[in-house]
């Protein structure tokens, strides 16, 4: 398969860079291999590969790759339901983000991880801080993602009845033709209405 061929070629390149004592490119090849594994839903394999990549990357030369590693490890751990580790790596990613967009994306994912872990107040605190970021366009897919997660956390924490906010996030997602986002919105609305108005 294309996946297997790509993985083998990165593995061979990694071996050559290791022989050449090129630490940076050894780490990059391992990162690319970890991305391929994650995309194949091999989260455990990806976690192992990316953890190895961290040993070769240096903050001075490979800041972007390190950031990708932290984000990838966080996602792998979240998929494996290792929430404590996912929270650690999302926090590392936030601390090492060089752009506001990266930081916002990682904060949203950290909030979602707290929701998965049943820590709704922590999720609300993170997401309330993120959604008021001045650079965030409140008609964007990213804003809708944060709004939907924040509303879901508030509802699960029973801090308000948020159907209008669920609907607002859904409308932005429809307008942006964000199909994956719409699935998330409909899932949350389904949960909400199953308790509030089962007939809907």
Secondary structure by P-SEA (a helix, b strand, c coil): caaaaaaaaaaaaaaaaaaacaaaaaaaaaaaaaaaaaaacaaaaaaaaaaaaaacccccccaaaaaaaaaaaaaaaaaacaaaaaaaaaaaaaaacccaaaaaaaaaaaaaaaaaacaaaaaaaaaaaaaaccccccccaaaaaaaaaaaaaaaaacccccaaaaaaaaaaaaaacaaaaaaaaaaaaaaaaacccccc
